[in-house]
Amino acid sequence: MAVQPSGLLGWVQPVGAGPTGTTATTTDVFGVGAYLLAGSEVQKYLLSQDPNSIEYFESYTNDAALEAAWADGSTNGTSSQVALGDYGDNFMELTYHNDQSPYRSETTYTFASPKDFTANNAYYLSVLVRGNAANTAEQMYVRLEDADMDSAIQIMTEPNVVQTAEWMELAFPLPDFTGINPAQISKLTIGVGTPGASSATGQGTIRIDNIRLFSGQCVTVQEDFVSDCKINLLDFAVMAAQWMDEYAETVTPLDPGTADLTAYWAFEDVSVDDYAYDSVAQAYNGRFRSGTTWEQFSGKYGGAVRFAGPLNTGSRMEIPTTGLSAGAGTVAMWLRPEGSQSSPSTRYIFGHTTIPVWGNRIQLYLDNGNTELDAGLGNTHLLSTNNYSLPTEDWTHAALTWDGVNYQVYVNGLLKSSGTYSGLSDIQSGEAHIGNNGSDGTPGEAFNGLMDDVRIYSTVLTPANMLFLAEAGTYSQIPDPRPTDLVLDGTINLADLLKFLEKWTQDTHWP
């Protein structure tokens, strides 16, 4: 697929004398423009084939052709004038002169043969309208006339429509055109003003486009448990059947053990060469750089490491990555930010990145000079932002998991964000940094504060495991929320009923 889930158009050939290699992230503005233009033409073709289409104005080439199909004041006796507008897509301009007799403006389309407005379960007549702030405020109306010359009018009484300088969809329910046969419509009239006006008002110009029929749509609301677009006794019966149910699951802390613990830095001791020992098998002993210091009694559990950003942006602990898994893993640690996290604004807690393509990210960091916890994975730096505001001068437990498709961010044992990612395929070469960005061995963007009990697992830890590492207690979670649990607390009770009653008897059909 050329269009990525993020909306990026990839695989675009760059400007040059000949073709060259591209990737899913190779893009350029000319490629995006051509893609959008082609897509808009395909859309116009599909709309023209829609049996519910009445008028898209794309078949007209000049004003005369438009006026031959859409009668205006020159032939229908009102104060209107129509013209063909073209800004890439055609539309009709309707200029109204309601300061002149007969003080209303209309344009009328006569069908070659009567059209069945009820075909294909049509329920609404839709008209796109765009006004102008300089227009005189006027109401709009639509008149339908059937083959027996009976007619019916619906008036859009909001006068500000003609003054709104953006496209708006006006929808007229077909059942409200009473006294006519909607299956035998011979004429469609669009008017500005009052149908039986007797006094002068003002003038202006509006645009009209995309006149079509469509069936009614149902706006989904949480309280519509039976999905019939109405909040009524049927929905109340669903809630009553689950009344006072308690369905939340209890999560109890569970020790993850050491079977999948790849590396662990307790920071209870360092070597004379400023190496922090890996407590698993010393395969991942970390080396301090640029002012990073060990403090024997400052940690969450005894010793801790202090990183010196922003005074020393190269402060970090380098660790080897050989043997670490890009397929699945967990990084977890205790943090205690201290002082400013600015200049530069990004402060990394854990960082691995390959360059120059800037991929294979595993990142926990603070950004924008604040202590909001952010995460990046694979080819996306801003994967999950503002997950939690870390308190300064206090300890917080943070963790990031990945499994090849999905990620999770935990704070103090509780899930703060989750989703999908891509672009993480290799962390076997080079090094990663604790307390910095991991992009290379040069000074980077160091965390400012203390860190303790850093762990890397080769599997995705469970919520129960996270509670254990964060020393959090038992809590309730709702993995599969019930629709009737409107306040999402795991119990169907009066709190949900009160929220339900706020929508009682509402009809959510649209428009």
Phi, psi and omega in degrees: 000131179285327180269121182280162178304332179284350185100351179292134174269113182255184178061029180273125177294131177287164176294134180176178182284341182202174181291153178217172182292142178228166177227180179295342181253005177281117184217167176198156186296325182294325178293318178297317180297315180296322180296316180293320179297315179297318180297321180293325178291321177296318179298317179297322178296315181296321179295323180293337179270354181291123181296341179270002178284134175254313183200125174241359173064013182278344184275349183271143181249345180201175182297321183299319180294321179295314182295332178292332180264322183247100181293136177238201184298341179291340181230342184254004173079007177257186186258041184249160173215130180250151178210158181272124175257148184210107171237051187098315172244139179286153172206170178256130171265127177244113177263126180252138179238069184278007169272003179239150177298136013266023172067023173212158183226130182223155167227137188234135176250127178254123182286143179300324173215152184308138182253137179276103181285351181263357181297153178058035177060029179297141181230336182233147166259123185247136178226125175275131182226139173230126183260199180212138184298336182279351181291151170287134181299128179212153172276161176243158178211161176232134176242133174247137177236134182265182184294340177268007178069018170278145183226158178214147184237141166240134182250129172271099192286347180290112185282349184276354180302316184287350179255002182269116187274049172206158182291131177232143178262117176264127184240129183242113179297129181298323179297340180280352171274085187273153176083009178230169177261103184292349178271359182222060183273126182254333181221144176235123181240134174245127184231158176235126182118205178251127185308322180249039185300146179231002180218155184288146174236258183211203184215170179170183179225132176238163175249143180231137181205168170047064175272123187206169174251145175207159181282163178292147178242154181250122176280120182288125174234152187298328185282350180273080187292332182259002174058047176245014177070014178224141177259105187212200185296332177298318178289322178299323180296324178296315179296320181298324180293337181251013186301129179068014173291139173242113189236005178294149178261142178267129178252125181249136180307139180223126179297123179289349181072192184242001184299323181252014180277106183282315182213148184208122178245104180277343179058036176270351180197152174226160180275172179293340179264020179060044171256133174267124185287137170280120186283353179279296180213016181058023177280342183234043176302133183260144182251128179285144178225149166051058172087003175292133185231153175258133179239122192292330187237018185258000189274176171296322177230078179083246184282161178205168177250135177254126176259145196257011177293148002271001180295329178223097187290348178266003179300130184187168169238116181276136177228145176288154180248354180304124180097346177286151187256128173276344184286323180199146179177174178217134171245128183219149180194165170261137183233147173217088179298145179222124175072203186290143173246021186258177172055080353287168191283335183270125181236117187268134174271315173219137181214129166224129179209139172259142179233158014270359185281351180054060177232191178052039181286141161225105191222131164238131187201169173248142186226164175060027175073008181246188180250026175286127183282125179240163180218145174227145178216146175060236183263013182235116178284314182269053184290315183213115186239158176054047181286328184190139177271107183290128178289144175275153179062027176209157184269138176227139177265133180228149180207150177228132177239156175210151181223018182101336180226314187249152175230163175214142175242126180244145172226126182052038175085357183248141180291126180253329176202158178203163180169201181245163179209172175209166174093012176251104185229344187211116168229025183277342184244159177078218184213166172237164182238136167261124183086010178202193195268344175070011182279329176197189183268007182267164179306139184229231189238090191276145171295149177246103179150196184255151178220144182213156171053059180273131183228144171234125178249155179268004179228170175274117179289152181275166174304324178294321177298319181296321177300320180296311182296326182272001181056038179263159181273181177299142177216167179258140176230158182236085184289334182226081186299141175277143179302327182283349178276077190290336178258000175053060177238007177086001180224138177265108186211199185300328179298320178288321180297318180298320178292322178298318183293339177296335180253009187302132179068010178286145174252122187256018173298144178235143000275000000 
